[in-house]
Amino acid sequence: MNYTELFRAMIPEAALVAGALLVLTVDLLFGRKRSLETRLQMAVVSGSLAVVGAMYGAFTIGLKDPVFGGVLVLDDLALATRLGVLMLSWLTLTLSGGTARLRHPAEFVAIVLLATAGFTLMAAAQQLLVAFLALELASLSLYILAGFDKTRPESAEAALKYFLFGGMSAAFLLFGFSLIYGLTGSIELQQISAQLARQGMSPLLGVALVMVLVAFGFKAAAAPFHLWAPDVYEGAPVSSAALIASASKLAGFALFTRLLWPGFGHVAGSVATAVGSPGWLPIVACISAASLLLGNFAALAQSNVRRLLAYSAIAHAGVMLLAVISAGESVGPLYYYLLTYGLATIGAFGVIAVVERAGTCQKITDLAGLYRRSPLLSACLAIYILSLAGIPPLAGFFGKFTVFAAALKLGGLAGPAGWLTILAIALSAVALYYYLVVLKQALVASPSPSASGRIPVPADAAIVLIFTALLLVLLGIFPSVVLRIF
C-alpha cells in the first residue's frame, strides 16, 4: 500500500476540503462585521480558488489505472468526470454570488465544496465501500443545501423530503452491497466481476441488484423513485437546485455506470428478453421507459417553472438510462449527454436566479416579456431551453443523437434497445411542446404591468450565462472535443 500514491490520487479532494476550511476561516476572521452580500462574495472567491486548485490537481496527478490496491481508478472516465463536476460546481458557486438571502454564506460555499469532494471521489471509486462513503458525503451535503434558505418554508420541506428519500435509498444501497459482498467475498469491482463470471445469476444476487438499482433510480430522479425531485427543485435555493440537477447527476451516473458494467457486467442480461429474465438490463430498460413517459407527460401540466424543470429532468433521466444500456460499448455518449445537460440546466437555473433578484420567478408566466426586460437573459434562456429540447445545432441535439445512435448500434430498430429508442424519439416531440411554452412566455408574451421594469444582470452572472451558452453552441458544432476523450 503506497500512501504517497493515494494522496497524489486524492489531490482534488484534498484541495476542496482545504478550500472549505479556508472559506470558513476567512469568514470568521474578516467577514463577521461585513454585510451578507460581501461575505458571500468573499466566500465565492475563496471557493472558486479551491475549485481551480482541484482542477489543476486533477490534470497533473500523472497516475493511471488502479491506485492503492484497486481502491481508486484514474481512467479517462474518472478524469473527465472530475473535471466536469468541478466546472459545474464552479458555475454554481459563481451564480450564487450576489444573493444576500442566505444567512450563513460561508457555510453554504463550504458545504458546496464538500459536496463536490464527494462527487470527485465518486468518479474514481473502484470499491464498494469507497463508493458508498463518497455517495453519502455528497448526499448529506446536498440535503443541507436543499434546506439552506431559512426565509422560505418550502426549503425546509424540500430538505426533509430529500433526506427521507435519500436515507431510504442509502439503506437499500448498503443492503445490496452487503449481499454482493456475501456472495462474492470481495468489495473490489475487479474481483466481484471475476466471481460473478464464474457464479452467474442467482436469486439472492437478483435481490441485491434490485436494491442497488433502487438507489440508482433515486440518485437519477428516475421513475418511480422521482417523488422527491419536484419538491426539491421548487423549494431549494436556486444554486442548490442547480447543483443537484447537474454535477450530482454527472457524478452519480459515472459511479453507477462503473458499478453496473465493469462490476456487474457478467450478469447484465438482455433488453430484448422478457422483463422477468435474469440480469439488470431489463430492469434499467423498464425504469428508462417509465421515466420517459412520466417525466414528459407530467411536465405538460406544470405551471411552476421549477417543477417543469424537475419533470423535464425525470424525462432526461430516461434518456441517460438508455445511454447506460449502451455504455458497455462506449461511455462517451453518456458523458457527453450528462455534461451538456448539466450546462443547460445550470444556465436555466441561473436565469431564474437573476429574475428572482428583481422580483419573483416561480410560475412560467413570471417570465413573460423577458425579451423586453433583459435581452441578454432571454437570449441565453432560449439557448438553454432549445438545447434541452434537442434542437440543432446546439449540444442537446447532438447529445440525443449520439445516445440514440449508440443504442441502435446494439442491433438497429429491431435490436435490444430499438423499442426504447423509438419511444424516446417519439416523446421528444412531447418535450418540445412544454419547452416552447416557456419560450413563448419569455420571447413572445408581453410583460405584466407589475413586472415591466428592466432586470439588472450582475457581471458575474452575465459571465457565467454567456459562458454556458457559448459552450452549448460550440459543443454542438464540435462534439468531438468531448467524445474523443473516450
VEXDREN-2710 file (C-alpha; in Angstrom, 1 decimal):
% VEXDREN-2710
k/r/px/py/pz
1/MET/0.0/0.0/0.0
2/ASN/1.6/3.2/-1.2
3/TYR/0.1/6.1/0.8
4/THR/2.0/8.7/-1.2
5/GLU/0.3/7.4/-4.3
6/LEU/-3.1/7.6/-2.6
7/PHE/-2.5/11.2/-1.5
8/ARG/-1.5/12.1/-5.1
9/ALA/-4.6/10.5/-6.4
10/MET/-6.8/12.4/-4.0
11/ILE/-5.2/15.9/-4.6
12/PRO/-8.6/17.3/-6.0
13/GLU/-10.5/16.1/-2.9
14/ALA/-7.7/17.5/-0.6
15/ALA/-7.9/20.9/-2.4
16/LEU/-11.6/21.0/-2.0
17/VAL/-11.6/20.1/1.7
18/ALA/-8.8/22.6/2.4
19/GLY/-10.8/25.2/0.4
20/ALA/-13.9/24.6/2.6
21/LEU/-11.7/25.2/5.7
22/LEU/-10.2/28.3/4.1
23/VAL/-13.7/29.7/3.4
24/LEU/-14.8/29.3/7.0
25/THR/-11.5/30.7/8.3
26/VAL/-11.6/33.8/6.1
27/ASP/-15.3/34.4/7.0
28/LEU/-14.5/34.0/10.8
29/LEU/-11.5/36.3/10.7
30/PHE/-12.5/39.0/8.2
31/GLY/-16.2/38.7/7.4
32/ARG/-18.3/38.8/10.6
33/LYS/-18.7/42.6/10.6
34/ARG/-19.4/42.9/6.9
35/SER/-22.7/42.6/5.0
36/LEU/-24.1/39.3/3.9
37/GLU/-23.5/40.1/0.3
38/THR/-19.9/41.0/0.9
39/ARG/-19.4/37.8/2.9
40/LEU/-20.9/35.7/0.1
41/GLN/-18.6/37.3/-2.5
42/MET/-15.6/36.7/-0.3
43/ALA/-16.7/33.0/0.2
44/VAL/-17.3/32.6/-3.6
45/VAL/-13.9/33.9/-4.4
46/SER/-12.2/31.6/-1.9
47/GLY/-14.3/28.6/-3.0
48/SER/-13.5/29.3/-6.7
49/LEU/-9.8/29.3/-5.9
50/ALA/-10.2/25.9/-4.3
51/VAL/-12.1/24.5/-7.4
52/VAL/-9.3/25.9/-9.7
53/GLY/-6.7/24.2/-7.4
54/ALA/-8.7/20.9/-7.6
55/MET/-8.9/21.1/-11.4
56/TYR/-5.1/21.7/-11.6
57/GLY/-4.5/18.8/-9.3
58/ALA/-6.7/16.5/-11.4
59/PHE/-4.8/17.5/-14.5
60/THR/-1.3/16.9/-13.0
61/ILE/-1.8/13.7/-11.0
62/GLY/0.1/11.7/-13.5
63/LEU/-1.3/8.3/-12.3
64/LYS/-3.2/5.8/-14.3
65/ASP/-5.4/2.8/-13.7
66/PRO/-5.9/1.2/-10.2
67/VAL/-4.5/3.1/-7.2
68/PHE/-3.8/1.9/-3.7
69/GLY/-4.6/-1.7/-4.3
70/GLY/-7.6/-1.1/-6.5
71/VAL/-9.4/1.3/-4.2
72/LEU/-9.5/4.1/-6.8
73/VAL/-9.1/4.1/-10.6
74/LEU/-7.9/7.0/-12.6
75/ASP/-9.0/6.2/-16.1
76/ASP/-10.4/8.5/-18.8
77/LEU/-13.9/8.4/-17.3
78/ALA/-12.6/9.4/-13.8
79/LEU/-10.6/12.3/-15.1
80/ALA/-13.3/13.6/-17.4
81/THR/-16.0/13.3/-14.7
82/ARG/-13.8/15.0/-12.1
83/LEU/-13.2/17.9/-14.5
84/GLY/-16.8/18.1/-15.4
85/VAL/-18.2/18.2/-11.9
86/LEU/-15.6/20.7/-10.9
87/MET/-16.6/23.0/-13.7
88/LEU/-20.3/22.6/-13.0
89/SER/-19.7/23.3/-9.3
90/TRP/-17.7/26.4/-10.1
91/LEU/-20.5/27.7/-12.3
92/THR/-22.9/27.0/-9.4
93/LEU/-20.7/28.9/-7.0
94/THR/-20.5/31.9/-9.3
95/LEU/-24.2/32.1/-9.8
96/SER/-24.8/32.1/-6.0
97/GLY/-22.9/35.4/-5.7
98/GLY/-25.0/38.5/-5.3
99/THR/-27.7/36.7/-3.3
100/ALA/-27.9/38.1/0.2
101/ARG/-30.8/35.9/1.2
102/LEU/-28.6/33.2/2.8
103/ARG/-27.9/33.8/6.5
104/HIS/-24.7/31.9/6.5
105/PRO/-22.9/32.4/3.1
106/ALA/-19.5/30.9/4.1
107/GLU/-21.1/27.8/5.4
108/PHE/-23.1/27.5/2.2
109/VAL/-20.0/27.7/0.0
110/ALA/-18.1/25.3/2.3
111/ILE/-20.8/22.7/2.0
112/VAL/-20.9/23.1/-1.8
113/LEU/-17.1/22.3/-1.8
114/LEU/-17.6/19.2/0.4
115/ALA/-20.4/18.0/-1.9
116/THR/-18.0/18.5/-4.8
117/ALA/-15.4/16.5/-3.0
118/GLY/-17.9/13.7/-2.8
119/PHE/-18.6/14.0/-6.5
120/THR/-14.9/13.8/-7.5
121/LEU/-14.4/10.8/-5.2
122/MET/-17.4/9.0/-6.7
123/ALA/-15.9/9.5/-10.1
124/ALA/-12.8/7.4/-9.2
125/ALA/-14.3/4.9/-6.7
126/GLN/-13.4/1.3/-7.6
127/GLN/-14.5/-0.3/-4.3
128/LEU/-18.0/-0.7/-2.9
129/LEU/-17.1/0.9/0.5
130/VAL/-15.4/3.9/-1.0
131/ALA/-18.3/4.3/-3.5
132/PHE/-20.8/4.3/-0.6
133/LEU/-18.8/6.8/1.5
134/ALA/-18.3/9.1/-1.4
135/LEU/-22.0/8.9/-2.3
136/GLU/-23.1/9.7/1.3
137/LEU/-20.6/12.6/1.6
138/ALA/-22.2/14.2/-1.4
139/SER/-25.8/13.3/-0.4
140/LEU/-25.6/14.6/3.1
141/SER/-24.2/17.9/1.8
142/LEU/-27.0/18.1/-0.7
143/TYR/-29.6/17.5/2.0
144/ILE/-28.3/20.5/3.9
145/LEU/-28.0/22.7/0.8
146/ALA/-31.6/22.0/-0.1
147/GLY/-32.8/23.4/3.2
148/PHE/-30.4/26.3/3.4
149/ASP/-32.9/29.1/2.6
150/LYS/-34.3/29.9/6.1
151/THR/-36.7/32.5/4.7
152/ARG/-38.9/30.0/2.9
153/PRO/-40.8/27.1/4.5
154/GLU/-40.7/25.3/1.1
155/SER/-36.9/25.0/1.5
156/ALA/-37.2/23.2/4.8
157/GLU/-39.9/20.9/3.3
158/ALA/-37.7/20.1/0.3
159/ALA/-34.8/19.2/2.6
160/LEU/-36.9/17.0/4.8
161/LYS/-38.3/15.1/1.8
162/TYR/-34.9/14.8/0.2
163/PHE/-33.4/13.5/3.4
164/LEU/-36.1/10.9/4.0
165/PHE/-36.0/9.5/0.4
166/GLY/-32.2/9.7/0.5
167/GLY/-31.9/7.9/3.8
168/MET/-34.2/5.1/2.5
169/SER/-32.2/4.8/-0.8
170/ALA/-28.9/4.6/1.2
171/ALA/-30.3/1.7/3.2
172/PHE/-31.2/-0.1/0.0
173/LEU/-27.8/0.5/-1.5
174/LEU/-25.9/-0.6/1.6
175/PHE/-28.0/-3.7/2.0
176/GLY/-27.5/-4.5/-1.7
177/PHE/-23.7/-4.1/-1.3
178/SER/-23.7/-6.3/1.7
179/LEU/-25.4/-9.1/-0.2
180/ILE/-22.9/-8.7/-3.1
181/TYR/-20.1/-8.9/-0.6
182/GLY/-21.6/-12.0/0.9
183/LEU/-22.0/-13.7/-2.5
184/THR/-18.5/-12.8/-3.9
185/GLY/-16.4/-12.3/-0.8
186/SER/-15.0/-9.0/-2.1
187/ILE/-15.8/-5.3/-2.2
188/GLU/-13.4/-4.6/-5.1
189/LEU/-15.1/-4.4/-8.5
190/GLN/-12.5/-6.4/-10.4
191/GLN/-12.8/-9.4/-8.0
192/ILE/-16.6/-9.1/-7.9
193/SER/-16.6/-9.2/-11.7
194/ALA/-14.4/-12.3/-11.7
195/GLN/-16.6/-14.1/-9.2
196/LEU/-19.8/-13.2/-11.0
197/ALA/-18.3/-14.6/-14.2
198/ARG/-18.0/-17.9/-12.5
199/GLN/-21.1/-17.9/-10.4
200/GLY/-23.6/-16.4/-12.8
201/MET/-27.1/-15.2/-11.8
202/SER/-28.8/-16.4/-8.6
203/PRO/-32.0/-15.4/-6.8
204/LEU/-30.1/-13.7/-4.0
205/LEU/-27.9/-11.8/-6.5
206/GLY/-31.1/-10.6/-8.2
207/VAL/-32.3/-9.2/-4.9
208/ALA/-29.0/-7.4/-4.4
209/LEU/-29.1/-5.9/-7.9
210/VAL/-32.7/-4.7/-7.5
211/MET/-31.7/-2.9/-4.3
212/VAL/-28.7/-1.3/-6.0
213/LEU/-30.9/-0.2/-8.9
214/VAL/-33.5/1.3/-6.4
215/ALA/-30.7/3.5/-5.0
216/PHE/-29.6/4.3/-8.6
217/GLY/-33.1/5.3/-9.5
218/PHE/-33.3/7.7/-6.6
219/LYS/-30.0/9.4/-7.4
220/ALA/-31.0/9.7/-11.1
221/ALA/-34.5/11.0/-10.2
222/ALA/-35.9/8.3/-12.3
223/ALA/-39.5/7.0/-12.1
224/PRO/-40.8/5.6/-9.9
225/PHE/-38.2/6.9/-7.5
226/HIS/-38.7/10.5/-8.5
227/LEU/-41.1/11.8/-5.9
228/TRP/-38.5/14.0/-4.2
229/ALA/-37.4/15.8/-7.3
230/PRO/-40.3/18.3/-8.0
231/ASP/-40.4/19.5/-4.3
232/VAL/-36.7/19.8/-4.1
233/TYR/-36.3/21.7/-7.4
234/GLU/-39.1/24.0/-6.3
235/GLY/-38.1/24.6/-2.6
236/ALA/-34.3/24.5/-2.6
237/PRO/-32.3/27.7/-3.2
238/VAL/-31.7/28.2/-6.9
239/SER/-27.9/27.4/-6.7
240/SER/-28.6/24.3/-4.6
241/ALA/-31.2/23.1/-7.1
242/ALA/-28.7/23.7/-10.0
243/LEU/-26.0/21.7/-8.3
244/ILE/-28.4/18.8/-7.6
245/ALA/-29.6/18.8/-11.2
246/SER/-26.2/19.0/-12.8
247/ALA/-23.0/17.9/-11.0
248/SER/-24.8/15.4/-8.8
249/LYS/-26.2/13.6/-11.9
250/LEU/-22.9/13.6/-13.7
251/ALA/-21.1/12.0/-10.7
252/GLY/-23.9/9.6/-9.9
253/PHE/-24.2/8.2/-13.4
254/ALA/-20.4/7.9/-13.7
255/LEU/-20.3/5.9/-10.4
256/PHE/-23.2/3.6/-11.2
257/THR/-22.1/3.0/-14.8
258/ARG/-18.8/1.8/-13.4
259/LEU/-20.6/-0.4/-10.9
260/LEU/-23.0/-1.9/-13.5
261/TRP/-20.7/-2.6/-16.4
262/PRO/-17.2/-3.3/-15.1
263/GLY/-18.5/-4.7/-11.8
264/PHE/-21.8/-6.4/-12.7
265/GLY/-21.5/-6.7/-16.5
266/HIS/-21.4/-10.5/-16.5
267/VAL/-25.0/-10.6/-15.1
268/ALA/-26.4/-7.8/-17.3
269/GLY/-28.9/-9.9/-19.2
270/SER/-30.5/-8.7/-22.3
271/VAL/-33.0/-5.9/-23.1
272/ALA/-34.6/-8.0/-25.9
273/THR/-35.8/-10.7/-23.4
274/ALA/-38.8/-10.6/-21.1
275/VAL/-38.9/-8.4/-18.1
276/GLY/-38.6/-11.4/-15.8
277/SER/-35.4/-12.6/-17.4
278/PRO/-32.2/-12.7/-15.3
279/GLY/-30.0/-9.6/-15.3
280/TRP/-30.2/-5.9/-14.6
281/LEU/-30.5/-4.6/-18.2
282/PRO/-34.3/-5.3/-18.5
283/ILE/-34.9/-3.5/-15.2
284/VAL/-32.9/-0.5/-16.3
285/ALA/-34.9/-0.5/-19.6
286/CYS/-38.2/-0.5/-17.7
287/ILE/-37.1/2.3/-15.4
288/SER/-36.0/4.3/-18.5
289/ALA/-39.3/3.8/-20.3
290/ALA/-41.3/4.8/-17.1
291/SER/-39.1/7.9/-16.7
292/LEU/-39.6/9.0/-20.3
293/LEU/-43.4/8.6/-20.1
294/LEU/-44.0/10.1/-16.7
295/GLY/-41.5/12.9/-17.0
296/ASN/-42.7/14.2/-20.4
297/PHE/-46.4/13.9/-19.8
298/ALA/-46.3/15.2/-16.2
299/ALA/-44.3/18.2/-17.4
300/LEU/-47.2/19.2/-19.7
301/ALA/-49.4/20.0/-16.7
302/GLN/-46.9/22.2/-14.8
303/SER/-47.4/25.9/-14.3
304/ASN/-44.3/26.3/-12.0
305/VAL/-41.1/26.7/-14.0
306/ARG/-39.0/24.9/-11.4
307/ARG/-41.4/21.9/-11.2
308/LEU/-41.4/21.8/-15.0
309/LEU/-37.6/21.6/-15.0
310/ALA/-37.9/18.8/-12.4
311/TYR/-40.2/16.7/-14.5
312/SER/-38.0/17.5/-17.5
313/ALA/-35.1/16.1/-15.5
314/ILE/-37.0/12.9/-14.9
315/ALA/-37.6/12.6/-18.7
316/HIS/-33.9/13.3/-19.4
317/ALA/-33.0/10.6/-16.8
318/GLY/-34.8/8.2/-19.1
319/VAL/-32.5/9.1/-22.0
320/MET/-29.5/8.9/-19.7
321/LEU/-30.5/5.3/-18.7
322/LEU/-30.8/4.5/-22.3
323/ALA/-27.2/5.7/-22.6
324/VAL/-26.2/3.5/-19.6
325/ILE/-27.6/0.5/-21.5
326/SER/-25.2/1.2/-24.4
327/ALA/-22.3/2.2/-22.1
328/GLY/-21.0/-1.3/-22.3
329/GLU/-19.7/-0.4/-25.8
330/SER/-18.7/3.2/-25.1
331/VAL/-19.3/5.6/-22.3
332/GLY/-18.7/8.6/-24.4
333/PRO/-22.3/9.3/-25.4
334/LEU/-23.4/9.1/-21.8
335/TYR/-20.8/11.5/-20.6
336/TYR/-21.4/14.0/-23.4
337/TYR/-25.1/14.0/-22.7
338/LEU/-24.6/14.4/-18.9
339/LEU/-22.2/17.3/-19.4
340/THR/-24.3/19.2/-21.9
341/TYR/-27.5/18.6/-19.9
342/GLY/-25.7/19.9/-16.8
343/LEU/-24.6/23.1/-18.6
344/ALA/-28.1/23.8/-19.9
345/THR/-29.7/23.1/-16.6
346/ILE/-27.3/25.4/-14.7
347/GLY/-27.9/28.1/-17.2
348/ALA/-31.7/27.8/-16.9
349/PHE/-31.5/28.0/-13.1
350/GLY/-29.1/30.9/-13.5
351/VAL/-31.7/32.9/-15.4
352/ILE/-34.3/32.1/-12.8
353/ALA/-31.8/33.3/-10.1
354/VAL/-31.3/36.6/-11.8
355/VAL/-35.0/37.1/-12.4
356/GLU/-35.7/36.3/-8.8
357/ARG/-33.4/39.1/-7.6
358/ALA/-35.7/41.6/-9.4
359/GLY/-39.0/40.1/-8.2
360/THR/-40.3/36.6/-8.3
361/CYS/-39.9/33.7/-10.7
362/GLN/-42.0/30.7/-9.7
363/LYS/-44.7/30.5/-12.3
364/ILE/-43.9/30.2/-16.0
365/THR/-45.9/33.4/-16.5
366/ASP/-43.3/35.3/-14.4
367/LEU/-41.0/35.0/-17.4
368/ALA/-43.5/36.9/-19.6
369/GLY/-41.8/39.7/-21.6
370/LEU/-38.3/38.7/-20.6
371/TYR/-37.1/39.8/-24.0
372/ARG/-38.0/43.4/-23.1
373/ARG/-36.8/43.3/-19.6
374/SER/-33.5/41.8/-20.4
375/PRO/-32.4/40.8/-23.9
376/LEU/-29.4/39.0/-22.6
377/LEU/-31.4/36.8/-20.3
378/SER/-33.9/36.0/-22.9
379/ALA/-31.3/35.1/-25.5
380/CYS/-29.4/32.8/-23.1
381/LEU/-32.6/31.2/-21.9
382/ALA/-33.6/30.4/-25.5
383/ILE/-30.3/28.6/-26.0
384/TYR/-30.7/26.6/-22.8
385/ILE/-34.3/25.6/-23.5
386/LEU/-33.6/24.7/-27.1
387/SER/-30.6/22.7/-26.1
388/LEU/-32.7/20.8/-23.5
389/ALA/-35.3/20.2/-26.3
390/GLY/-32.7/18.8/-28.6
391/ILE/-32.8/21.4/-31.4
392/PRO/-29.7/21.6/-33.7
393/PRO/-27.0/22.9/-33.8
394/LEU/-27.0/23.0/-30.0
395/ALA/-25.2/20.4/-27.9
396/GLY/-28.5/19.0/-26.6
397/PHE/-29.4/17.8/-30.2
398/PHE/-26.0/16.1/-30.7
399/GLY/-26.2/14.6/-27.2
400/LYS/-29.5/12.9/-28.0
401/PHE/-28.2/11.9/-31.5
402/THR/-25.1/10.2/-30.0
403/VAL/-27.2/8.3/-27.4
404/PHE/-29.8/7.1/-29.9
405/ALA/-27.1/6.1/-32.4
406/ALA/-25.2/4.2/-29.7
407/ALA/-28.4/2.4/-28.6
408/LEU/-29.2/1.5/-32.2
409/LYS/-25.8/0.0/-32.8
410/LEU/-26.8/-2.8/-30.4
411/GLY/-29.0/-4.2/-33.2
412/GLY/-30.9/-1.5/-35.0
413/LEU/-34.6/-0.7/-34.5
414/ALA/-35.3/-4.4/-34.1
415/GLY/-32.4/-4.8/-31.7
416/PRO/-32.3/-4.9/-27.9
417/ALA/-32.8/-1.2/-27.3
418/GLY/-34.7/-0.4/-30.5
419/TRP/-38.1/-0.1/-28.9
420/LEU/-36.8/2.1/-26.2
421/THR/-35.1/4.4/-28.7
422/ILE/-38.3/4.7/-30.7
423/LEU/-40.1/5.7/-27.5
424/ALA/-37.5/8.3/-26.6
425/ILE/-37.6/9.8/-30.1
426/ALA/-41.4/10.0/-30.1
427/LEU/-41.6/11.6/-26.6
428/SER/-39.0/14.2/-27.7
429/ALA/-41.9/15.8/-29.6
430/VAL/-43.9/16.0/-26.4
431/ALA/-41.0/17.6/-24.7
432/LEU/-40.7/20.2/-27.4
433/TYR/-44.2/21.4/-26.7
434/TYR/-43.7/22.3/-23.0
435/TYR/-40.3/23.8/-23.7
436/LEU/-41.9/26.0/-26.3
437/VAL/-44.4/27.1/-23.7
438/VAL/-41.6/28.6/-21.7
439/LEU/-40.0/30.3/-24.7
440/LYS/-43.4/31.7/-25.7
441/GLN/-43.7/33.5/-22.4
442/ALA/-40.1/34.7/-22.5
443/LEU/-39.9/35.8/-26.2
444/VAL/-43.5/36.5/-27.3
445/ALA/-45.8/37.4/-24.4
446/SER/-45.9/40.9/-23.0
447/PRO/-44.7/41.6/-19.5
448/SER/-47.3/42.2/-16.8
449/PRO/-47.8/45.8/-15.5
450/SER/-46.4/44.8/-12.1
451/ALA/-43.2/43.4/-13.5
452/SER/-42.3/45.6/-16.5
453/GLY/-39.0/47.2/-15.4
454/ARG/-35.6/46.3/-16.6
455/ILE/-33.8/43.4/-14.9
456/PRO/-30.2/44.2/-13.9
457/VAL/-27.8/41.4/-14.6
458/PRO/-24.8/41.3/-12.3
459/ALA/-21.4/41.0/-14.0
460/ASP/-20.6/37.6/-12.5
461/ALA/-23.9/36.1/-13.5
462/ALA/-23.6/37.6/-17.0
463/ILE/-20.2/36.0/-17.5
464/VAL/-21.5/32.6/-16.4
465/LEU/-24.6/32.7/-18.5
466/ILE/-22.7/33.8/-21.7
467/PHE/-20.0/31.2/-21.0
468/THR/-22.5/28.3/-20.7
469/ALA/-24.5/29.5/-23.7
470/LEU/-21.3/29.6/-25.8
471/LEU/-20.3/26.2/-24.6
472/LEU/-23.6/24.7/-25.6
473/VAL/-23.2/26.2/-29.1
474/LEU/-19.6/25.2/-29.5
475/LEU/-20.0/21.7/-28.2
476/GLY/-22.9/21.2/-30.5
477/ILE/-20.8/22.2/-33.5
478/PHE/-17.6/20.4/-32.3
479/PRO/-18.8/17.4/-30.3
480/SER/-15.6/15.5/-30.9
481/VAL/-13.8/17.8/-28.4
482/VAL/-15.5/15.8/-25.7
483/LEU/-16.2/12.4/-27.4
484/ARG/-12.6/11.9/-28.5
485/ILE/-11.6/11.6/-24.8
486/PHE/-13.1/8.2/-24.8
END
